Amino acid sequence: MSKRDDLIAKYAADMQDKLGMAPDMDLLTKVVIGCGPAIYSDDAETVAASDPDELERIRQNYLMKKLGLPDGPELMDAIKAVVDKYGSANRSKYRAVVYYMLCTHFGKEGAYA
């Protein structure tokens, strides 16, 4: 298996173990590919959920630019809901998993078609 395949499997296991959800593997694969080289960096692979600047980057660069959502308070509310669901005890909140959850939350799976 390739490094990317290993990471996809790791993210799927993380979703099942920590979140109790079975991901759509096709969508998860597309989200991982969309993350680009960030998934190969230990620092960029995870989301710093306690950093307001990081959450703002997710809002602007992922939700508004990638998914094409209009700006509004519901964007940050959704990010916080995903972070809360992941749980504060889980220090490693993987970027691909957070993006996957946001994508499905807003029903924007078509952004990866």
N, C-alpha and C positions, 0 to 999 in steps of 0.2 A: 504494500500500500504506500501511497505517496504521503508526504508530510501533511498536505491538505486533507487527505482522507482520514488520517489519524486525528487531526484536529476536529473534523466534522463528527467523528465518532465520539471524541471527548466531549464536545458540546451537547450532543444528543444524550449521552449518559448523564451529564450535568443536569439537563432539563428533566430527565426521568427521576434522578436521585433527589435533587434539591427542590424541584418544583412540582413533581408528580404529574408531569405531562409528557405525552409521547408526541414528538414533533413530526411534522410533515417533512420527511427527509429530502424531498426534492426542493422544497422552499428553503429549508435550512442550508442546503448546499448552495443555492443561489445567493442567499444572504452572506454566507461565508466568502464566496467568490467576490461579492460586491464590497466586502471589507478590504479587499486588496492585500497589500503587504503588511498591513497593521496586525494581522493575526499571527505573524511570525515574530513579532517583538513582544517580549514578556510584559513590558510596560503598556504598550498600545493595545494589547490583546484584551485587557481588562478595562472596565469603566471605573473611574474614581468617583463613586456615587456621592461622596461627601464634599466634592469640589463643585461649587456653583458654576464656575467657568466651564467645567467639563459638561455639565448638564445643559448649559446654554449652547455649547457646540453641537451636542446631540440634537437639540431643538432646531437650530439653524441649518446645520449641514446634513442631517439625516431626515428629520421629519419634514422640514420645509423644502429643501433642495431635492433630495432623493425621492421622497414620497409625494412631494408636491402639495402638502397640506397648507392651508392658510394659517397665518399667525393667529394665535389666541391663547387664552389661559388654559384651555383644555390640553394643549401640547405639553406644558410643564406638569400638569396634573397627571397625565398619562405616564410621563417619565417617572414621576415620583411613585405612582402606583406600581409600576414594573419593578422599581428598586425595592419598594416595600414587600412585594410578593417574593422577590429573590431573598429578602431577609438580611438584616444587619449582621447576623452571625456568619453569613457567607461573604468572606472577604474578597473572594475572586468572583466578580460579576463579569462574566465574559461578554465582550462587546457584541459578538455575533448573536448570542442568546438574547441580550437586551434588544438588539435591533429586530430580531425575529419576533419577539413578544410585542414590540411596538407596531410592527408591520401587521400582525394578525389583529391586534387591538383596534386598529383603524380600518381593517379590512382592505389593505392596500397591497395584497399579494400580487396584483396585476403589475405593480412597479417592477417586478422581476420576470415578467413574461417575455 
